[in-house]
Amino acid sequence: MNTCQTLPTPKAILWDMDGTLIDQTAAIIRAYSDVITAMGGATPDPDVIRRSLGGTMPSTMGIFIDEPNLAEACRRFRTRFPEIMLEGLIILAGGPELIESSHTAGIAQIIFTNKHGDTARQVSKYAGFAKYIPKCIGNSDTDWHKPQPELTRYVLDQIEASAEDSCMIGDSPTDIETAHNAGLPCYCVATGAHSTEELLEAGAEAAFNSLFELKAAFAR
């Protein structure tokens, strides 16, 4: 845990969403469980779902559903999740403050996520992030997904930023891989399914317990 580390102030921040800015785990797990059991599967282990988040929906669903039924399971998830997605949603501590202070400092910001694009934008608006971060790129908005570097380069282009002057803020090894594939440092928070130690072992340049701690590191 690098709570005393001083971080260079970036010119642009690429934000992950789930586990970083919000905790939507309860609704996500419920939606997976509803779909999997409706298709004849056993009730999935919530911890297995939780630790798989950050990748694409098919990668998580594929843990529980065989390949011939995977497309149908994903279709059902996309129908079920919007019905319950705001139930129990938590805006993680420190996120709104760091977003607003970064906006005030003139730092460009964008959210990009493997969550479905329309869903991600609804959540961003509901949580108040869109006030300061008008651009939110999700799965289905392009032909790419995390950790493909093509997606990260596309996201950088949307805010006219370069990898050299930017950073990514996330909560998972997928976010770290996504950042490094495109030449960005990744600063992580242990507000998802991974500890600071796990995130540092995965290659994060810094890892903190909360976005409040990360904000303090930028402020030094």
C-alpha positions as a printed Julia matrix, in Angstrom:
220×3 Matrix{Float64}:
   0.0     0.0     0.0
   1.55    3.29   -1.15
  -0.34    5.72    1.05
   2.67    8.06    1.36
   3.54    8.04   -2.32
   3.4    11.27   -4.28
   1.92   10.9    -7.74
   2.65   13.19  -10.71
  -0.36   15.24  -11.71
  -1.64   13.92  -15.04
  -3.1    15.97  -17.85
  -5.81   13.35  -18.37
  -7.44   10.61  -16.29
  -9.03    7.51  -17.77
 -11.5     6.16  -15.22
 -12.71    2.62  -14.77
 -16.27    2.43  -13.42
 -17.22   -0.76  -11.55
 -15.24   -1.26   -8.36
 -13.53    2.09   -8.82
 -16.24    4.75   -8.9
 -19.24    2.62   -8.0
 -20.13   -0.63   -6.3
 -22.9    -2.23   -8.32
 -21.91   -5.72   -7.31
 -25.19   -6.7    -5.65
 -27.22   -6.04   -8.82
 -24.58   -7.61  -11.07
 -24.41  -10.81   -9.02
 -28.19  -10.99   -8.84
 -28.52  -10.59  -12.61
 -25.94  -13.31  -13.3
 -27.59  -15.6   -10.77
 -31.07  -15.01  -12.19
 -29.93  -15.8   -15.73
 -27.79  -18.8   -14.85
 -30.41  -20.49  -12.68
 -33.18  -19.73  -15.19
 -31.11  -21.58  -17.79
 -30.78  -24.63  -15.56
 -27.44  -23.93  -13.92
 -26.62  -24.16  -10.24
 -26.66  -20.98   -8.17
 -23.25  -19.4    -8.86
 -20.73  -18.58   -6.15
 -20.92  -14.79   -5.64
 -17.18  -14.6    -4.92
 -16.34  -16.23   -8.25
 -18.47  -13.63  -10.04
 -17.0   -10.79   -7.98
 -13.39  -11.66   -8.75
 -14.11  -12.1   -12.46
 -15.52   -8.59  -12.87
 -13.49   -6.15  -14.93
 -13.43   -8.38  -17.98
 -16.2    -8.77  -20.51
 -19.62  -10.15  -19.7
 -19.09  -13.29  -21.88
 -15.88  -14.06  -19.99
 -17.76  -14.06  -16.67
 -20.83  -15.8   -18.02
 -18.62  -18.42  -19.66
 -17.49  -19.62  -16.25
 -21.0   -20.94  -15.66
 -22.63  -21.39  -19.08
 -21.36  -23.64  -21.87
 -20.44  -22.19  -25.26
 -23.6   -23.23  -27.18
 -25.79  -21.32  -24.71
 -23.46  -18.39  -24.05
 -24.95  -15.93  -26.54
 -28.46  -16.53  -25.2
 -27.26  -16.11  -21.61
 -25.62  -12.8   -22.46
 -28.78  -11.64  -24.23
 -30.82  -12.46  -21.14
 -28.35  -10.63  -18.91
 -28.65   -7.49  -21.04
 -32.4    -7.66  -20.58
 -32.37   -8.46  -16.86
 -29.64   -6.15  -15.61
 -31.22   -2.79  -16.61
 -34.34   -3.8   -14.66
 -32.4    -3.94  -11.36
 -29.16   -2.07  -12.02
 -29.78    0.83   -9.63
 -30.83   -1.39   -6.73
 -28.21   -1.09   -4.0
 -25.86    1.01   -6.13
 -23.11    2.6    -4.01
 -21.07    5.62   -5.1
 -17.64    4.88   -3.69
 -16.12    7.31   -1.24
 -13.77    9.91   -2.65
 -14.83    9.52   -6.27
 -17.01   12.62   -6.62
 -14.41   14.72   -4.8
 -11.51   13.6    -7.0
 -13.58   13.99  -10.16
 -14.6    17.54   -9.22
 -11.12   18.62   -8.11
  -9.61   17.21  -11.31
 -12.19   19.09  -13.37
 -11.39   22.3   -11.49
  -7.68   21.74  -12.18
  -8.36   21.44  -15.9
  -7.53   17.73  -16.1
  -9.34   15.99  -18.95
 -11.37   12.98  -17.82
 -13.23   10.12  -19.46
 -14.85    6.93  -18.22
 -14.34    3.69  -20.1
 -15.59    0.33  -19.07
 -16.52   -3.15  -20.22
 -20.04   -2.42  -19.02
 -22.56   -1.97  -21.85
 -22.24    1.61  -23.13
 -25.86    2.71  -22.67
 -25.95    1.22  -19.17
 -22.67    2.9   -18.23
 -23.93    6.3   -19.35
 -27.16    5.87  -17.39
 -25.17    5.05  -14.27
 -22.77    7.95  -14.83
 -25.68   10.37  -15.11
 -27.47    8.88  -12.08
 -24.31    9.08   -9.95
 -23.53   12.65  -10.98
 -20.27   11.84  -12.76
 -21.55   13.1   -16.11
 -21.63   16.65  -14.77
 -17.83   16.73  -14.93
 -17.11   13.76  -17.23
 -19.43   14.08  -20.23
 -17.79   11.26  -22.21
 -18.31    7.64  -21.19
 -17.28    4.78  -23.47
 -18.58    1.28  -22.87
 -18.74   -2.15  -24.39
 -20.73   -2.04  -27.66
 -19.58    1.51  -28.46
 -16.57    0.18  -30.39
 -15.32   -3.14  -31.73
 -12.85   -3.41  -28.85
 -12.89   -4.1   -25.13
 -10.43   -3.91  -22.24
  -7.56   -4.76  -22.2
  -7.16   -4.21  -25.95
  -4.87   -1.21  -26.61
  -7.01   -0.13  -29.57
  -9.81    0.76  -27.15
  -7.53    2.76  -24.88
  -6.08    4.68  -27.83
  -9.59    5.39  -29.07
 -10.56    6.67  -25.61
  -7.48    8.91  -25.49
  -8.42   10.33  -28.88
 -11.88   11.25  -27.58
 -10.31   13.7   -25.11
  -7.34   14.62  -27.31
  -4.87   13.23  -24.8
  -1.62   11.31  -25.11
  -0.6     8.22  -23.19
   2.54    9.97  -21.96
   0.54   12.64  -20.12
  -2.3    10.43  -18.88
  -3.02    7.84  -16.24
  -5.67    5.21  -15.62
  -7.48    4.76  -12.32
  -8.92    1.3   -11.74
  -9.38   -1.55   -9.3
  -8.37   -4.76  -11.05
  -5.59   -6.6   -12.86
  -7.61   -6.09  -16.04
  -7.32   -2.31  -15.58
  -3.58   -2.62  -15.01
  -3.16   -4.7   -18.16
  -5.36   -2.26  -20.08
  -3.23    0.71  -19.02
   0.12   -0.96  -19.62
  -0.89   -2.28  -23.04
  -1.32    1.34  -24.13
   1.67    2.78  -22.26
  -0.16    4.39  -19.32
   0.55    4.08  -15.6
  -2.29    2.58  -13.57
  -3.13    3.84  -10.09
  -5.42    1.43   -8.31
  -7.83    1.39   -5.39
  -8.68   -1.71   -3.36
 -12.4    -1.0    -3.48
 -13.22   -3.89   -5.8
 -12.31   -7.55   -5.35
  -8.53   -7.16   -5.04
  -6.29   -6.01   -2.18
  -3.58   -3.37   -2.49
  -0.99   -6.13   -2.27
  -2.6    -8.06   -5.13
  -2.83   -4.92   -7.25
   0.82   -4.04   -6.7
   1.82   -7.62   -7.51
  -0.19   -7.31  -10.73
   1.92   -4.3   -11.7
   0.03   -1.21  -10.53
   2.3     1.81  -10.16
   0.49    2.64   -6.91
  -2.37    1.16   -4.9
  -4.52    2.73   -2.21
  -7.36    1.75    0.09
  -9.64    4.49   -1.25
  -9.94    7.34   -3.7
  -9.52    9.74   -0.79
  -5.99    8.37   -0.31
  -5.31    8.58   -4.04
  -6.54   12.18   -4.14
  -4.19   13.06   -1.28
  -1.27   11.56   -3.2
  -2.07   13.82   -6.19
  -2.32   16.84   -3.91
   1.17   16.62   -2.42
